Amino acid sequence: MAAVVVRRRLALAGAPLLPTYRQLAAAAIPIPIPKVNEDEHSGAFLRWLRSKAGSGISSVLRIGTSPLGRSLFASQPIQEGDCILQLPHTAQLTQDKLPREVRLLLDDDAAVAGDTAAKVAVLLMMEQRLGHESGWAPYVTSLPAKDQMHNMMFWDLDELDMVRHSPVYDEAIKQKEQVRKQFSAAKPALEHFPHLFEEIKLEDFMHSSALVSSRAWQTSRGVSLVPFADFLNHDGASDSILVYDEEKAVSEVIADRNYAVGEQVMIRYGKYSNAMLALNFGFTLSRNIYDQAHIWIDMSEQDPLYKKKLDIWEKHRTPKSQHMCSSGCARTSFAIKEVKCSGNKGVGIPQALRAFVRIFCATSIEELEEMTVEAAENDGRLARRPLKHAEGEVHAHRKLLLHLDNMIQGHSTAIEQLETIDGAASRSMHPFRKEMAKNLLAGELQILQSAYAWVANYCKTVACT
């Protein structure tokens, strides 16, 4: 295949994607024997899409329904490596299909101008308003309604409170604020076209934004909604992904394994943690091989060496996720994966995290200067090697243990509350979202516990040497 560029499914603000068979099995949910029922509108939809594309879309896939909802199934035997789906750029919803006058007005606002996803969301909102008069009606009407979506943009405050001990809580609130800002920026421009948008509502923009962010793909030409391809459900263990062939200007899917006739065909949307899946796609996995937990480490300005430590840290490696909290401290986020090895490296715990606690546990200018000299003499990375004094090394890692323990206690308490919650409070929560919260917290808890066990063992080993 010439000039193939691999792209990930966008993950900005998600739509509901139903769990896959592997997800259901992992969650110990009884799986009915698959029965492929032909979708009553599938014939008309495919005829419309073929006419839009000017060519065939797939000769080996058919639309059907399953316990997962609308899905794609093998209509013929599929071999690993087969190209099973192709859709040209012309048959995809992209920002260039917005009326030129609308695009020009949107480009006048910096909050929307460079955001192709927001423009595609505006386009989708326009097509939804046009209804049956839209040239994209067969596709637009196939998309899920807002009340069918479970990404965290649509969770109410009580539902969000279920995950308040996870950093995803803050991310969900930020996401809502970001969409509101985009709407406020776009609304004045859209009000110039009442014949296209009629009454412009925030809830409609949120709906279209969520659909785009969870179902669209990023290519070299920008953000694209790819009809038919987004009927493919997600399997985190699959190696099949949607790819874009720049030379042929088509999006296509290559089978990662053999499929028998009638078997559901799936792809992987991306290597996403449960927090990312919940935030942007509206589902979680009970066992997610790509799961991770985020830990925030902060240092108060009351530390007499605070400014010196922060200056050294920023000079050698400025963290990507850092901000000032309201109490006057620098907070830095690190992603932790499950620690499965017992060696001194602690694979899963970022070396940058261990360096961070070594720096901020330093008690003298001399210690900081020693770290700076050592970095200069080696690879330039600060505090990546154990401290020379075992006592200081243990002290730094015990600080990390304290942070991990606090998070473990918070997650454990939250899970217990979800297990015991009942009455009116339970009825106010969507049961699927409650299960999502349990999966998210349980996955993060397992990772935090594995990190705690490794760090505790490391402290014990260092103290005994």
Disulfide bonds with the S-S distance in Angstrom:
Cys325-Cys329 2.01
